[in-house]
Amino acid sequence: MNSASGNSLPAVSANPGASPSRASKAMARMLQTLAPRFWHGMTFGTWMKFLLRHRFAVSPTALHIVAGVTPISLGNSLAAVAQQAIYGRRIASTTIQPPIFIVGHWRTGTTLLHELMVQDDRFTYPTTYECIAPRQSLTTAWFVTRFFNFLLPSRRPMDNMATGWNHPQEDEFALCNLGVGSPYERMAFPNDMSSDRFLDLAGVSPEEVALWKAALERFLQTITVRSNKPIVLKSPPHTARVGLLSEMFPSARFVHIVRDPYAVFSSTMKLWPSLTDLQALQSPRYDDLREYVYGSFERMYRAFSEQKNRIRPENFCELRYEDLVRDPVAQMQSIYEHLGLGDFDRARPKIEAHMQSQKDYKPNRHQIPAERRAEISRRWGPFMRQYGYDCEPPAAPPVLDASPKR
């Protein structure tokens, strides 16, 4: 496991067999400090409140991240002031077209579905840069995305999917960088569970909910200023907020995707360390990770089950990841027809071309011990039965030999 300090870079050397020079070590340290973290887009005030909310519990091994983010946050503040001065009134008066929310637990195929849907140029989406720098993207995106592509890895660490400043991204990162509370704060402070309440907004004060709603609306208005089209959003935490989202946007459409929970569990167990190792500001213990994965799934789907009936049936559809991978064009056409998204034949060629470009991609394979499968069946059995996944019976307790001893 990597340290909490992030993605360590190899030293550069002209002679592979030689020891790294002092200059190359210095360059590696500088690149490591500058490597983008999710927190690099915060303004100074948000960054300070973020650290204060978690009691500045930063590990010494992550001080270089703080040293890198802090001066950039000052520049972000200036850019945010410029954006407000130039675009503030326009953003505030912009009407958001009914969005499309892709929901589902982490590692269920939400990213694949997001990328397929945004092949249709009738829709738009939040980019990685807009989600990292939500307060200043309109004034700085043209510069950063043009000259700083080299700072981003070309592939995601958890699944080797392509990344980039202009790729579709989760709006949850924007909410986090706007400072209104998100379970993704756990990536920075993995030993502090106080932000978990923002997964389903349970126990969150009415004032905090109001700030959360205002931040999401403002962010979507900003995206609409950049491209006045319906926005396709994907964020796993939104699965636990569909009721609130349907109240905010009564005409919004929702696409819920599910996947074999055995694969979801194994993949999610790998997801959080892969992200935390890159983003954490404190040394993670991971001692509660398995229970966190079980518990967050249960909380998410408890909230989802209670809220999904608030969505009008014509605005809601569901699919399985396995069906999407087996026949993506047919599944996408079904989504278009159910939600009334327009002529699918216009989108079909780009969707087919995108899938062709991904034909060599191979998802991770997961080997799960029998006792773990039994535990997953016990904890997530109701979900598995509801969506037609094989649910193995829990392992039987050992049989005690009650015969008299000789």
Order of alpha helices (4+ residues) and beta strands (2+ residues): alpha-alpha-alpha-beta-alpha-alpha-alpha-alpha-alpha-alpha-beta-alpha-beta-alpha-alpha-beta-alpha-alpha-alpha-alpha
